[in-house]
Amino acid sequence: MTTATEPTAMMVEAMREELVATRRLLHRNPELGFHETETAALVAARLRAIDGIEDIHERVGGTGVTAMIRGARPGPVLLCRTDIDALPIHEATGASYASTRDGVMHACGHDGHTSILLAVARVLAARRAEFAGTAFLVFQPAEEILTGAQAMLDDGVMDLAGGPVAATLGLHLSNWLPLGVVGVRVGPSFAAVDRFTATITGRGGHGASPHQAIDPIVTAAEAVLALQRIISREINPLDRAVLSVCRIDGGSAFNIIPPSVDLEGTVRTFNPDVRAAIATKMERVLAGVSLTGEARHELTIETGPPAVVNSLAMCDLVRQAAVPVVGAANVIECNEETLSTGSRHIHQARPPSRIDMSARTPHPCTSRQPTVLIHRRPIEHVSFGGGQHRQSPNNRTQESCAACPNACGPGRCLRLFSIISTMWHIG
């Protein structure tokens, strides 16, 4: 190991039990976006108990928390970000640490994210005499509803950083890779996400007399098929894009033609030009199909977070930090994802980088793996990490390195996150 990694590895090993205990405490007490009052209070209290943590701010962007760790010498600002909210999901794991709040669950791993960044704060605070610059800690609310990062930005979170942010580190638990493998990708990583709603309006009538009505169900069905041709026939196959109609709502009885039908879905892209082109083409397609059926249409597209495009320099740093943790053979190039994250609203001017670090284990208690997101940005284009969620079929949660003696995913993730942070500052 290098000089930067040895003390970090020892500190992480010593915090293993505390890391799992904190994660379980958070898992038992999940809170939805912008309602994370108890979680935020716990985070602030834990930060105040760490020697070397300064400028703790609460209620940033509603329920966010920030803090600062200053190194011994002047230098750049590194933003370390995590998310703290849960999902509106009923937990059916039967785990001893299962959610105590019906209908709310940490099914996306944000309990792990929060406990890991709290532990990283201890590592960085303990080593602050060794590095130059500042570590700016951001605990972001409401990632799942895609608005928490923007709320923090609107509330002036960057003014609390103590200077221009040179890079950010984010972390996410995921389940893509085998245990012990770190995936790094230069270039496109997470897709931009847009949400669309469309209403097809016709004229209601009796199902036995369709000629006296203008049937919006038939027009909506034709619209669903026509929209798919945008991706298959109008977008360059080398430009990955997804257009999915995920909800169709219309009608009230088996024999009544309704006056209107609602469609709702999502578009995922990596190229901003493709993103804009799809929006234009959707309007054209819906207008044409509606005209053919003598119906009317209304299309609304809600623009979400932009795509993450990872930088070569930061990916190289991630690889350099990952090799001592998992070995060179286990650091691989990972694939881009059409999943998205709710924390990249101003994430376009310079490319960041992301790595995926597995915590998957064959033990049945585990269903997720940690992901580390590394983002390099100037101050006006700082990203706040990433978010993606995938509920396992059996509704289990991640619990590596506590329930399974041979699984150390969160421990490895904490260790890697801490090593990257210290290497970035110490060099």
C-alpha positions, 0 to 999 in steps of 0.5 A: 500500500501507499503512504496515503492508503495504509492509515486509512485502511487501518482506520476503516477496519477499526470502524467496521462495527460502528459503520454497520450499527449506524447503517442499521439504525438509519435503516430502522428509521427511514424518512421520505424526501424533504421529511428527513428531520430525524436523519438530518439531526442524527447526521448533525449530532454525529458531525459535532462529535468529531474533532476537526469538523467545522461550520456545520449547517442544517436545513440547507435546501430544506433538510440537508446538512453540510460541514467542513474539514480544513486541511493544514495547508491551503488548497482546493475544495473537495466536495463529498456528497451523499443522499439521506432519503428513503423510498415509499416502499413497504419493507417485507424483509423480516430483518431484525433491523427492518423499517419501523415505519410502514410504507417507508424503506431504505430500499435504495441504500441511502442508509449505507451512503449516509453511514459511510460518509459519516465514517469518511468524515472521521477519517478525513478529520483525523488526517486533516493535518496531512492534507492541503485544502478543504473537504466539504461534506454534503448530506443531500435530501430528496434525491429520490424525487430528483429535486433535493440537489437543486433545492440545496443549490437554490439555498446557496449550498455552494456559498458554504464550501469555503471556496470554488469546488474543484471536484466532488465525490459521491457514493451509491450502493448498487448491484451490478458487479460480482463481489470485489470488482470495481467498475470504472467508466470514462465518458457517459455513465448515467443517462439524462432523465426526462418525464413526459405526460401526454393527453389524447382528447377525443369525444366520449360515447357508447362502445356500441356506437363508436362511429358517434365518438372520437375514440382516444383509446385507439389514438393513444394506442397508435401513439404508443407504437408510433413513439417507439419508432422514434428510437428505432428509426430516427435516432442513430443506433450509436446514440443510446436512447430509451423512450418508454410509455409506462402508464396509460389511464383512460376509461371508466366502464367496459362499454363507454368510450372515454373522452380522453386518455393520459399517457406517461413515461420517461426518456433517457439519453446521453447526448444533449442534442439527441435529448432535444431532438427526441422532444421535438419528434415526440411533439410531431408524432403525437400531432400527426397521430392525433390529427389522423384520429380527429383527436387533440393532444397535449404533450408536457415534458419535464426536464430532469437531471442531465447525463453524467459524463466521466472525466479521464483524469478522475477515473485514473485517480479512482483506478489508482485508489482502487487497486490497493483495495481490490487488486488490479485484476478486479478494476474493470471498465463498466457499462453506461447506465440508462438509469438516472440520478436526482443530483446532476442538474448542473453537471454538464460543463466538464466531465466527472467520473464514476466507479461501481464497487460491488458488495454483492455476496452469495449470502441471501441477506444481501441484494445490493452493491456499493457504487462510488461516483466521482465528479470533477467540476468547477464551482458553477458546475458541481454535481451532487453525486448520483442515485439509482434504485433497484428493488430486489425481487424478494425485497431484501436490503444490502447488509454486507460485512455484518450478516456475512462473515466473508462479505465486506462491501460497505467496508471496502466502499468506505475504505475506497472512498476514504483513500480517494479523498485522502489521495486527492488532497495529499497527492 
